[in-house]
Amino acid sequence: MTNNNPIGVFDSGIGGTSIWTAIHQLLPNEKTIYLADTKNAPYGQKTKQEIVDLSKKNVDFLLDMGCKLIVIACNTATTNAIKELREQYTVPFIGIEPAIKPAATNSKTQTIGILATQGTLNSELFNKATEMYQDTKIIEQVGHGLVPLIENGDLNSPEMAQLLESYLRPMIEANIDYLVLGCSHYPYLIPQIKKILPEHIQIIDSGEAVAKQTQNVLREKIGFNNGPIDDPIFYTNGNPKVLSDILENKYKIEEKIF
Ligand code: DGL
């Protein structure tokens, strides 16, 4: 594996492109390969073992493509499988976890909200992370139904607006001043979320932090690409149009069975 090999990024579907975009903006000279496992989305309702097995399948695919580093652009896969992946593979992994720390540290009302999948909120990793913030009230909400709607391209449907209203209204009433988006699909809902939240509530996601961490790991352990730059490659086992649309139709999408 050399520094000129690509970075691999995977998610249960199209949501991890929010993380891929942050990485691509910070590291435009890196080659990247993105894998959307849409056929198996959502991961959020699956058992830990199913999430571990699906994650391994994705990692095997990316390693076959010669990836030098793998970014797990999925909170559910990170919080349920990163330990098992690190035990089995030697390639460095970067995971994504809900950004509880900046929200809890900066909250003035000492009340924050988190919207994430059931798999993430139930995970040991997430629950250990929240233990550190005993003084902060953390309102956890599972985003039931949001990922399937996003994977269908239904971001602006009345059903989406209703679900978001029902998840966010109790948080507003509880006086949160930070909302943590604990699923890489949810940054695509920020315009819809902003219609519901009062302006003083800040929305936090983890895209930039993951991109910076990717940069650090390349600098310290692997090295940056100093060869030619190829176009990013996107693979999906779902509907290529939805993935293309979320990327504003800027890139070619490869359909693949994996
Ligand atoms: N995008 C994923 C996450 O960050 C998972 C969504 C799902 O497949 O349930 O949690």
Residues whose N, C-alpha, C, O or C-beta is under 5 A from the ligand:
A	BS01	DGL	S12 G15 A41 P42 Y43 G44 A73 C74 N75 T76 T117 V147 G182 C183 S184 H185
